[in-house]
Amino acid sequence: MNYDIKILGEDEDNGLLEFDRLKLLTKSTKDIATKALMFRLRGFSDITPDKHLKKALAMRLQSISGSGHDGTSLTIDCIHFSETIKGVQMDMFKPQEEVLQLTPMALVIKSFQSALNDDSEDADLDKPLLKSLMSFKKNFISDNEIFYMANRGTIAEVRLTKDDFQKIGRLEDSIPEPKKVIVHGQLDEMKVSKGKLGLQTEQGFVNVFANDKTILENIVGFMGKEVTISGMAHYKPNGQLSFVEIQEYSKPGARDKFFSKKPTAMTAHQQLLFQAKQSKKSSSLSALKSISGLLRDEIGEEQFQEMLKDIHR
């Protein structure tokens, strides 16, 4: 399938693409595609793909043309993942069969769309992937340039200006840094081939990721039993837990249950919005009022009203 990248707006370089700039454009685009695919397949984008997946990420420059009036146009050819990753199991945390209908370039477009969406705080992106999106800004050589990415109608076009990266940067900054945690619960839903582990805790279900094959092979003995896991908690833009990356695990001690809990990094604002949006039986106003008691003293009337507006958006 063919995709277009079009660059417009720079008077001095409109229709031309210097070799070093072409190298940067191809490298940054490929990096986004790679991280987006690993995020879809493994739940975390900062994982080096194996040899098989690297082939599936092939992006071929089919043509390049330009003029001072029309700008620079690149045509990229990609193959659907349904033809290149047959038999590869999907996202380690939830089914993502739709990824088979996409291509590397489609993942690039969709990643930018998710980051720039009005509901970007709920976007399914992680920090390394957002860093790659931010790095794409280096392709701009002036404030006047506009980048367009599209595949001629099948996927909605994405339009990028330098100003758009301010929003992406804020989204990246909103994601809490990973932190060391201890979680205790019953090991469940294990699928070794996907590195997937599920831990049922008293506070709810926790997705647990094991990148180390040795951990996967040895933790099988705890299947259906209680286990204490120590690792790094990774979060989503809205502050909710994405998954815990296992570093160590052990048979639960007497105090483990007391000291462990489901990690959270939501701000007071995010907690209020999340809980209010989850309420299905009451209005947004009554829901917010009912849960704001613990935090009401921490915010002013103006901020309280702004939260109400956020809920209705």
C-alpha positions as CSV (number, residue, x, y, z in Angstrom):
1,M,0.0,0.0,0.0
2,N,1.2,3.5,-0.9
3,Y,1.5,6.4,1.6
4,D,2.4,10.0,1.0
5,I,4.5,12.4,3.0
6,K,4.3,15.9,1.8
7,I,6.3,18.9,3.0
8,L,5.1,22.5,2.3
9,G,5.9,26.0,3.4
10,E,9.6,26.7,3.4
11,D,10.5,29.2,0.7
12,E,14.2,28.4,0.6
13,D,13.8,24.6,0.5
14,N,10.3,24.1,-0.9
15,G,10.5,21.2,-3.4
16,L,14.0,20.2,-2.4
17,L,15.3,17.7,0.2
18,E,18.9,17.6,1.1
19,F,20.4,14.2,1.7
20,D,21.0,14.6,5.5
21,R,17.5,15.8,5.9
22,L,16.1,12.8,4.1
23,K,18.2,10.5,6.3
24,L,16.7,12.2,9.4
25,L,13.1,12.0,8.1
26,T,13.4,8.3,7.3
27,K,15.1,7.4,10.6
28,S,12.6,9.3,12.8
29,T,9.6,7.9,10.9
30,K,10.9,4.3,11.1
31,D,11.6,4.7,14.8
32,I,7.9,5.8,15.4
33,A,6.7,2.8,13.4
34,T,8.9,0.4,15.3
35,K,7.9,1.6,18.8
36,A,4.2,1.7,17.8
37,L,4.3,-1.9,16.6
38,M,6.1,-3.1,19.8
39,F,3.6,-1.3,21.9
40,R,0.7,-3.0,20.0
41,L,2.3,-6.4,20.2
42,R,4.1,-6.4,23.6
43,G,2.5,-3.6,25.6
44,F,5.7,-1.6,25.9
45,S,7.3,0.3,23.0
46,D,10.9,0.4,24.1
47,I,11.6,-3.2,23.1
48,T,14.0,-4.2,20.3
49,P,12.1,-6.1,17.7
50,D,13.4,-9.5,16.7
51,K,14.7,-10.3,13.2
52,H,11.2,-11.4,12.0
53,L,9.5,-8.2,13.1
54,K,12.2,-6.0,11.7
55,K,11.4,-7.4,8.2
56,A,7.7,-6.6,8.8
57,L,8.6,-3.0,9.5
58,A,10.1,-2.5,6.0
59,M,9.2,0.9,4.6
60,R,10.3,1.4,1.0
61,L,10.8,4.8,-0.6
62,Q,9.0,4.4,-4.0
63,S,9.4,7.9,-5.3
64,I,10.3,11.5,-4.4
65,S,9.4,14.6,-6.3
66,G,9.0,18.3,-5.8
67,S,8.7,21.8,-7.1
68,G,8.9,25.3,-5.6
69,H,5.2,25.6,-5.9
70,D,4.0,22.1,-4.8
71,G,6.6,21.3,-2.1
72,T,8.3,17.9,-1.7
73,S,6.3,14.7,-2.0
74,L,7.6,11.2,-1.0
75,T,5.7,8.0,-1.8
76,I,6.2,5.2,0.7
77,D,5.3,1.6,0.0
78,C,4.4,-0.7,3.0
79,I,3.0,-4.2,3.3
80,H,0.1,-5.1,5.6
81,F,1.1,-6.9,8.8
82,S,-1.4,-9.6,7.9
83,E,1.1,-10.7,5.3
84,T,4.3,-10.2,7.3
85,I,3.6,-11.3,10.9
86,K,1.3,-14.3,10.4
87,G,1.3,-16.4,13.5
88,V,2.7,-13.7,15.8
89,Q,0.5,-13.4,18.9
90,M,-0.9,-10.0,19.5
91,D,-0.8,-7.4,22.3
92,M,0.3,-9.0,25.5
93,F,-2.4,-7.2,27.5
94,K,-5.5,-7.3,25.3
95,P,-6.4,-8.6,21.9
96,Q,-5.2,-6.3,19.1
97,E,-6.2,-8.2,16.0
98,E,-6.7,-5.0,14.1
99,V,-3.0,-4.4,14.0
100,L,-2.9,-7.1,11.2
101,Q,-4.9,-4.7,9.0
102,L,-2.4,-1.9,9.4
103,T,1.1,-1.2,8.0
104,P,4.2,0.5,9.5
105,M,3.2,3.8,8.0
106,A,-0.4,3.5,9.2
107,L,1.0,3.1,12.8
108,V,3.0,6.3,12.4
109,I,-0.2,8.2,11.3
110,K,-2.3,6.7,14.0
111,S,0.3,7.5,16.7
112,F,0.3,11.1,15.8
113,Q,-3.5,11.2,15.7
114,S,-3.8,9.6,19.1
115,A,-1.3,12.1,20.6
116,L,-3.1,15.1,19.1
117,N,-6.6,14.0,19.8
118,D,-8.7,16.1,22.2
119,D,-8.9,13.1,24.5
120,S,-5.2,12.5,24.3
121,E,-5.0,12.0,28.1
122,D,-6.8,8.7,27.6
123,A,-4.6,7.8,24.6
124,D,-3.0,4.3,24.6
125,L,0.6,5.6,24.3
126,D,3.6,5.2,26.5
127,K,6.5,7.5,27.2
128,P,9.1,6.1,24.9
129,L,6.7,6.2,21.9
130,L,5.9,9.9,22.8
131,K,9.6,10.7,22.9
132,S,9.9,9.3,19.4
133,L,6.9,11.5,18.2
134,M,8.6,14.5,19.8
135,S,11.9,13.7,18.0
136,F,10.1,14.1,14.7
137,K,10.1,17.8,15.3
138,K,13.7,17.9,14.3
139,N,12.6,17.4,10.7
140,F,11.2,21.0,10.6
141,I,13.7,23.6,9.4
142,S,11.3,26.6,9.8
143,D,8.2,27.6,11.7
144,N,6.3,27.8,8.4
145,E,6.6,24.2,7.4
146,I,3.7,21.8,7.3
147,F,4.0,18.0,7.1
148,Y,1.2,15.9,5.7
149,M,0.9,12.1,6.0
150,A,-1.8,10.1,4.3
151,N,-2.6,7.0,2.3
152,R,-5.0,8.5,-0.2
153,G,-8.2,8.1,1.7
154,T,-8.1,4.9,3.7
155,I,-6.8,6.5,6.8
156,A,-7.5,10.1,7.8
157,E,-4.7,12.5,6.9
158,V,-2.5,13.9,9.7
159,R,-1.3,17.5,9.4
160,L,1.7,18.5,11.5
161,T,3.1,21.9,12.3
162,K,5.8,22.8,14.8
163,D,3.1,24.1,17.2
164,D,1.6,20.6,17.4
165,F,4.6,19.3,19.3
166,Q,3.8,21.5,22.2
167,K,0.8,19.4,22.9
168,I,2.7,16.2,22.4
169,G,5.4,17.5,24.8
170,R,2.8,18.2,27.5
171,L,1.3,14.8,27.0
172,E,4.7,13.2,27.4
173,D,5.4,15.2,30.5
174,S,2.0,14.2,32.0
175,I,3.0,10.5,32.1
176,P,4.6,9.7,35.5
177,E,8.1,8.3,35.5
178,P,8.3,4.5,36.2
179,K,8.8,3.7,39.8
180,K,9.7,0.7,41.9
181,V,6.7,-1.1,43.4
182,I,5.8,-4.3,45.2
183,V,2.5,-6.1,44.2
184,H,1.0,-9.2,45.8
185,G,-1.7,-11.4,44.4
186,Q,-2.7,-14.6,42.6
187,L,-0.9,-15.3,39.3
188,D,-3.4,-15.8,36.6
189,E,-3.9,-15.8,32.8
190,M,-0.4,-16.7,31.9
191,K,0.6,-17.0,28.2
192,V,4.4,-17.7,28.1
193,S,4.7,-17.1,24.4
194,K,3.5,-13.5,24.7
195,G,5.2,-12.8,28.0
196,K,1.8,-12.1,29.5
197,L,1.1,-12.4,33.2
198,G,-2.0,-11.4,35.1
199,L,-2.0,-10.7,38.8
200,Q,-5.3,-10.6,40.7
201,T,-4.8,-8.3,43.7
202,E,-7.2,-7.1,46.4
203,Q,-7.4,-3.7,44.6
204,G,-8.0,-5.2,41.2
205,F,-6.3,-6.9,38.2
206,V,-2.7,-5.9,37.4
207,N,-1.0,-6.5,34.1
208,V,2.5,-7.8,34.7
209,F,5.1,-7.9,32.0
210,A,8.1,-10.3,32.0
211,N,10.7,-9.5,29.3
212,D,13.2,-11.9,30.8
213,K,12.7,-15.4,29.4
214,T,14.2,-17.0,32.5
215,I,11.5,-15.3,34.7
216,L,8.8,-16.7,32.4
217,E,10.2,-20.2,32.6
218,N,10.6,-20.2,36.4
219,I,7.5,-18.4,37.5
220,V,5.2,-21.1,36.1
221,G,5.4,-22.8,39.5
222,F,3.2,-20.0,41.0
223,M,0.4,-20.4,38.4
224,G,-2.9,-20.2,40.4
225,K,-1.0,-19.4,43.6
226,E,-0.1,-16.2,45.5
227,V,3.1,-14.5,44.6
228,T,4.9,-11.2,45.5
229,I,6.4,-9.3,42.6
230,S,8.9,-6.5,42.7
231,G,9.4,-4.4,39.6
232,M,8.9,-1.1,37.8
233,A,5.4,0.3,37.4
234,H,4.7,2.0,34.1
235,Y,1.8,4.5,33.7
236,K,-0.5,5.9,31.1
237,P,-1.0,9.6,30.3
238,N,-4.0,9.7,32.6
239,G,-1.9,8.4,35.6
240,Q,-3.5,5.0,35.6
241,L,-1.3,1.9,35.8
242,S,-0.3,0.4,32.5
243,F,1.7,-2.6,33.7
244,V,4.4,-3.7,36.1
245,E,7.7,-4.9,34.6
246,I,8.9,-7.8,36.8
247,Q,12.4,-7.6,38.2
248,E,12.1,-10.1,41.1
249,Y,9.4,-12.4,42.4
250,S,9.1,-14.6,45.5
251,K,6.8,-16.7,47.7
252,P,4.7,-14.2,49.8
253,G,5.9,-13.3,53.2
254,A,3.7,-12.5,56.2
255,R,4.0,-8.8,55.7
256,D,3.9,-8.6,51.9
257,K,0.1,-8.4,51.7
258,F,0.1,-5.4,54.1
259,F,2.8,-3.4,52.2
260,S,1.8,-4.1,48.6
261,K,-1.0,-2.4,46.7
262,K,-2.0,-1.6,43.2
263,P,0.2,1.3,42.0
264,T,-1.4,4.6,41.0
265,A,0.1,7.9,40.0
266,M,-3.0,9.9,39.2
267,T,-3.1,13.5,40.4
268,A,-6.0,14.8,42.5
269,H,-7.5,16.3,39.4
270,Q,-7.2,13.0,37.4
271,Q,-8.7,11.0,40.3
272,L,-11.7,13.2,40.4
273,L,-12.3,13.1,36.6
274,F,-11.7,9.3,36.5
275,Q,-14.1,8.5,39.3
276,A,-16.8,10.9,38.0
277,K,-16.6,9.5,34.5
278,Q,-17.0,6.0,35.9
279,S,-20.3,6.9,37.5
280,K,-23.1,5.5,35.4
281,K,-26.1,6.0,37.7
282,S,-25.6,9.7,38.7
283,S,-25.0,12.9,36.9
284,S,-21.5,14.3,36.5
285,L,-22.2,17.0,39.0
286,S,-23.6,14.8,41.7
287,A,-20.8,12.2,41.0
288,L,-18.1,14.8,41.4
289,K,-19.7,16.2,44.5
290,S,-19.9,12.8,46.1
291,I,-16.3,11.9,45.6
292,S,-14.8,15.3,46.1
293,G,-15.0,15.3,49.9
294,L,-11.5,14.0,50.5
295,L,-9.9,16.5,48.1
296,R,-12.4,19.4,48.2
297,D,-10.2,21.4,50.5
298,E,-7.3,21.1,48.2
299,I,-8.9,23.0,45.2
300,G,-10.6,26.3,44.8
301,E,-14.0,27.0,43.5
302,E,-12.7,28.1,40.1
303,Q,-10.7,24.8,39.6
304,F,-13.7,22.8,40.8
305,Q,-15.9,24.4,38.1
306,E,-13.2,23.7,35.5
307,M,-13.2,20.0,36.4
308,L,-17.0,19.9,35.8
309,K,-16.4,21.3,32.3
310,D,-13.7,18.6,31.7
311,I,-16.2,15.9,32.6
312,H,-18.8,17.1,30.1
313,R,-16.3,17.4,27.2
